[in-house]
Amino acid sequence: MDLKDVVQALRAGWWLVVTAVLLGVAAGGAATWSATPLYESTTKLFVSTSTTTDTSSAYTGNLFSQQRVASYAELLTGVQLAAEVVEELRLDMAPDELAEMVSATIVPDTVILTVTVSDTSARRAQDIADSLGRQFAEQVAELETPPGAEVSTVKVATVQPAAFNDTPVSPDEVRNVTLGAVLGILAGLGLALLRSRMDNTVKSSEDVTHLTGVGVIGTVLEDARVGEDHVVTDQDQHSIAAEAYRSIRTNLQFLNVDNPPRVIVVSSAVPGEGKSTLAVNLATVLAQAGSRVMLIEADLRRPRVTRYMGLISGAGLTNVLGGTAMLHEVVQPWGDGRLSVLAAGPMPPNPSEMLGSRHMQVLLDELRERYDYVLIDAPPLLAVTDAAVLTAVSDGCLLTSRYGRTRREELQEAASSLARIDASLLGVILNRVPQSAGAARGYGYAYSYEADPSRDTTGVVRSMTSARSGRGRGAQPVDDTGPVAAVRSRR
């Protein structure tokens, strides 16, 4: 995983990082709120040695005291001294418990001991610290009095009495919350990277090329308006979605400059990837460019084209192939007449056999002669064999793959199913790409360049909306003396 992959993983999993940080902060706050406050009280003790007034004796006594204080620090945290304090203050705790509450440190290069007591009660912490100072002085005096002498050679004096401190030293709210946030960031980053590593869906042109051997010839961004009207290219011709379909149109025309594909199957690996929406909008933008286009609804099991375009779905392709209707009787015009639609027709008992029949091939040959483009909305490749059969008698297949949903193995198997029958895969359309995704930025859709509202497009781009009233009102004149009619006449 290189830096680019890491950045893309973090962009896709930013919500994991944010969620983990919020949970970490909440956990830090909860730990602070639920913890018992802890208070501290500190006293400082000075250790001195009785000497004569000469300089040499004073120096020797000071060295002796510095050597002793290391041992005295151990005495201050011992159980014996703690037992004396428990008895003096009548504390309801064991000596070893109190000893755990005491810490003693030596101020470097001095004979001063710093004694700190931690307790859940600020007042009791002060009382224990004071008692420790008194009991320690008595214990040292007893230990350091030579045999037969009445006075100890070492004296302990309190230079800083224990103070009452009602500000808790623990829990530290700032520290806990900060620590929770840091741990949340680390956990979120780890989860985002792990999620990316475990994600086996198609999300980039590199994935497509690696899995299929062909490139991405178009990227369609996620657009909430598609749920309301699938023909987005006929609603707002300046929208990002419309521009995406026009880009696909251009790339399609330049796939083979000398012999561009004209009879094109539009399919997907599995259902729900937007193949019908692609077919409808690609047919629309091709017609808007002045081409004569025939759109065939060949997904006989789940036809969607007529529903999306608001056309009649009663009679269509299966009637023509079955010989119960003439082509010109069931073709429906769209817009100004450059786009024609052939509905699926009634559901036959044998869809695959009908689409793979000689009659279907004859029909496609006839339509190739009459139209600049013939687009065939076919079923998903992995669901049934219909799309592969149709691709074998067409110029190739456009495969749509839904960003973040199509699994890598599904796309690879779909491409392999075409390769096994020597059918041409023209390219892949990466569909419903989030605008924040790296794939969107790779195709320039992260930037907006809208047309000036004052620009008059009348006469430049002819809107097909005004002609929608002609949907399904009658048949587009189609010559019925071609091969299809000839096939029927021989029955």
Secondary structure, 3 states (H helix, E strand, C coil): CCHHHHHHHHHHCHHHHHHHHHHHHHHHHHHHHHCCCEEEEEEEEEEEECCCCCHHHHHHHHHHHHHHHHHHHHHHCCHHHHHHHHHHHCCCCCHHHHHHCEEEEECCCCCEEEEEEEECCHHHHHHHHHHHHHHHHHHHHHHCCCCCCCCCCEEEEEEECCCCCCCCCECCHHHHHHHHHHHHHHHHHHHHHHHHHHCCECCCHHHHHHHHCCCEEEEEECCHHHHCCCCHHHCCCCCHHHHHHHHHHHHHHCCCCCCCCCEEEEEECCCCCCHHHHHHHHHHHHHHCCCCEEEEECCCCCCCHHHHHCCCCCCCHHHHHHCCCCHHHHEEEECCCCEEEECCCCCCCCHHHHHCCHHHHHHHHHHHHHCCEEEEECCCCCCCCHHHHHHHCCCEEEEEEECCCCEHHHHHHHHHHHHHCCCCEEEEEEEEECCCCHHHHHCCCCCCCCCCCCCCCCCCCCCCHHHHHHCCCCCCCCCCCCHHHHHHHCC
